[in-house]
Amino acid sequence: MSKATFWRKLPLASFIAQEWQAWHKEQLTPHFRLAPTEFSGEVPPYPIDMWPLLDLPHGPVDEHGVLYVEADDYLPGGYYATAISQYALANWNAYLSTNDEQYKRAFLIQADWIATNEQQLAHDAVGWPFLVPWPDYHAEAPWLSALTQGNCISVLVRAYKLTGKALFLDIARRAVRTFEHDIRDGGVSVQVGEDGLLFEEIAAYPAAHILNGYLYGLFGLYDYIDLTGDTTISALLQRSLDTMHRLIDRFDMRFWSRYNLLHGHPATSFYHALHVTMLEALARYSGCDHCAKLAGRWAGYQRSRLCRMGYMVVSLCYRYRRGLRRLGVRNAIKHLLTGRAKVGLAIPPANAAGRAKAGPYEAGAGDKAGVRGT
C-alpha cells in the first residue's frame, strides 16, 4: 500500500482531501464579466457577459439548435427557460463583439423557443414556470422565478429590436405583468414592510431574497422600459430599487457576501464574483454611488486572503452545521468572523385580503440571520 493510499483511507485525511478538491474546483470555475459600454449598432449588449455558457456546460443543443439541459442532482433533463435565455444572451454579446452570424442565429433560435413556449398565467400574464419542486426554498411546483422572467424579457426585447417581430414584444409585455403581482396572486413580487417591494428568484414564501435573481429580474425591467418607456413599470422598478437600497447592506458579511437572506450563508466564489459584477452593472443603470462602492468593497474581499479564508471556514460551518452545532463550534466561529447577529426571515400573519407581507425586517429589529443552509 502506497503512502498516498494509506493517508486517503484515514477519515480526517479523506475529508480534507475531498474539501480541498471541491475548493480547488470552485476556484477554477470561470466567472461572468461586465459587458463593455461601447458597442456598435443600436441594440446594446446584455450588461452581464455570460461567455462561459458558450461552451455548453449544462448540456448540448438539439437538432434544432435549442439548448437541452442534461439531468443533474437537482433537476431532470429537459428544456429550461433560464438556461436557454442565458445561453441566448451569451450568444447575443458574442455576436456584438465578433459580428459572427453563427452567434446571431443561435440567439434567434433560443428567442423563438422562448416566445413559443410560454405558459398562460393569471392577469393575462405569461411566464416560464419551473415544474419541479425546490424543497430548500419551500417551493412547490409549479413556481415562477423573477430571474427567469427577467432573462426572458431581456432576450425578447433584443429579438424584437433585431427583427421587428411583434410576437417578441407582445410576449415581453405580458411577461412583465408577473412583476406587478404578489407571489400569492401568481406573480414574482413580495411586499417588504409597508411600501417596499422586491422580486423573488424563487417565488415562494417565506421569501428568500436571493440577490442575483433579484438583479437579473431588475435588468429585464430596465430593458423593457428602455424599449417601451412604460411609466407604470418604471415607477414599479424605482419602488423596488429604493427597497433594495435599504436592504443591500444586509448581504454584507464584512468578509464576503450572502447568497440570500433566508438562509444567510455565504455565496459561493462564483456567485460572490457575480454579485460584484451585477452591482457594477446596476450602478451603470441607476447611477447609484452606494452600489458602486459596495461592489468595490466586495471585490476587495475577493483579493484578501483573510476574507477568502473566512469564506472557506464559514462555508464549511454551514455545510456541516448539524455536527458542529452539537460541538458548540459553529456559532462561535461565525460570531468571531462576522461580528453580527443572525439574519432570518419569517412570514407575518396574512392581512384581511389573505396575502402575507414578506418583509422580514421590523423597524429597530436589527440583523437576524437564519442558520439553515442549502
Secondary structure as the mmCIF struct_conf table of DSSP 4:
data_model
#
loop_
_struct_conf.conf_type_id
_struct_conf.id
_struct_conf.beg_label_comp_id
_struct_conf.beg_label_asym_id
_struct_conf.beg_label_seq_id
_struct_conf.end_label_comp_id
_struct_conf.end_label_asym_id
_struct_conf.end_label_seq_id
HELX_RH_AL_P HELX_RH_AL_P1 LYS A 3 LYS A 9
BEND BEND1 LEU A 10 LEU A 10
HELX_RH_AL_P HELX_RH_AL_P2 PRO A 11 LEU A 28
BEND BEND2 THR A 29 THR A 29
HELX_LH_PP_P HELX_LH_PP_P1 PRO A 30 PHE A 32
STRN STRN1 ARG A 33 LEU A 34
HELX_LH_PP_P HELX_LH_PP_P2 ALA A 35 PRO A 36
BEND BEND3 THR A 37 THR A 37
BEND BEND4 SER A 40 VAL A 43
HELX_LH_PP_P HELX_LH_PP_P3 PRO A 44 TYR A 46
BEND BEND5 PRO A 47 PRO A 47
STRN STRN2 ILE A 48 ASP A 49
HELX_RH_3T_P HELX_RH_3T_P1 TRP A 51 ASP A 55
TURN_TY1_P TURN_TY1_P1 PRO A 57 HIS A 58
STRN STRN3 VAL A 61 VAL A 61
TURN_TY1_P TURN_TY1_P2 GLU A 63 HIS A 64
BEND BEND6 GLY A 65 GLY A 65
STRN STRN4 LEU A 67 LEU A 67
STRN STRN5 VAL A 69 VAL A 69
HELX_LH_PP_P HELX_LH_PP_P4 GLU A 70 ALA A 71
BEND BEND7 ASP A 73 LEU A 75
BEND BEND8 GLY A 77 GLY A 77
STRN STRN6 GLY A 78 GLY A 78
HELX_RH_AL_P HELX_RH_AL_P3 ALA A 81 THR A 98
HELX_RH_AL_P HELX_RH_AL_P4 GLU A 101 THR A 116
BEND BEND9 ASN A 117 ASN A 117
STRN STRN7 GLN A 119 GLN A 120
HELX_RH_3T_P HELX_RH_3T_P2 ALA A 122 ASP A 124
STRN STRN8 VAL A 126 GLY A 127
STRN STRN9 PHE A 130 PHE A 130
BEND BEND10 VAL A 132 VAL A 132
STRN STRN10 TRP A 134 TRP A 134
HELX_RH_3T_P HELX_RH_3T_P3 PRO A 135 TYR A 137
TURN_TY1_P TURN_TY1_P3 HIS A 138 HIS A 138
STRN STRN11 ALA A 139 ALA A 139
HELX_LH_PP_P HELX_LH_PP_P5 GLU A 140 GLU A 140
BEND BEND11 ALA A 141 PRO A 142
STRN STRN12 TRP A 143 TRP A 143
HELX_RH_AL_P HELX_RH_AL_P5 ALA A 146 THR A 163
HELX_RH_AL_P HELX_RH_AL_P6 ALA A 166 VAL A 176
HELX_RH_3T_P HELX_RH_3T_P4 ARG A 177 GLU A 180
BEND BEND12 HIS A 181 HIS A 181
STRN STRN13 ASP A 182 ASP A 182
HELX_RH_3T_P HELX_RH_3T_P5 ILE A 183 ASP A 185
TURN_TY1_P TURN_TY1_P4 GLY A 186 GLY A 186
BEND BEND13 GLY A 187 VAL A 188
STRN STRN14 SER A 189 VAL A 192
TURN_TY1_P TURN_TY1_P5 GLY A 193 ASP A 195
STRN STRN15 GLY A 196 PHE A 199
BEND BEND14 GLU A 201 ILE A 202
BEND BEND15 TYR A 205 PRO A 206
HELX_LH_PP_P HELX_LH_PP_P6 ALA A 207 ALA A 207
HELX_RH_AL_P HELX_RH_AL_P7 LEU A 211 THR A 228
HELX_RH_AL_P HELX_RH_AL_P8 THR A 231 LEU A 247
HELX_RH_3T_P HELX_RH_3T_P6 ILE A 248 PHE A 251
STRN STRN16 ASP A 252 ASP A 252
BEND BEND16 ARG A 254 TRP A 256
STRN STRN17 SER A 257 ARG A 258
BEND BEND17 TYR A 259 TYR A 259
BEND BEND18 LEU A 261 HIS A 263
HELX_LH_PP_P HELX_LH_PP_P7 HIS A 265 HIS A 265
STRN STRN18 PRO A 266 PRO A 266
HELX_LH_PP_P HELX_LH_PP_P8 ALA A 267 THR A 268
HELX_RH_AL_P HELX_RH_AL_P9 SER A 269 SER A 286
HELX_RH_AL_P HELX_RH_AL_P10 ASP A 289 ARG A 303
HELX_RH_AL_P HELX_RH_AL_P11 ARG A 305 ARG A 319
TURN_TY1_P TURN_TY1_P6 TYR A 320 TYR A 320
HELX_RH_AL_P HELX_RH_AL_P12 ARG A 321 LEU A 327
TURN_TY1_P TURN_TY1_P7 GLY A 328 GLY A 328
HELX_RH_AL_P HELX_RH_AL_P13 ARG A 330 THR A 338
STRN STRN19 VAL A 343 VAL A 343
HELX_LH_PP_P HELX_LH_PP_P9 PRO A 348 PRO A 349
STRN STRN20 ALA A 350 ALA A 350
TURN_TY1_P TURN_TY1_P8 ALA A 352 ALA A 353
BEND BEND19 GLY A 354 GLY A 354
STRN STRN21 ALA A 356 ALA A 356
TURN_TY1_P TURN_TY1_P9 ALA A 363 GLY A 364
STRN STRN22 ALA A 369 ALA A 369
#
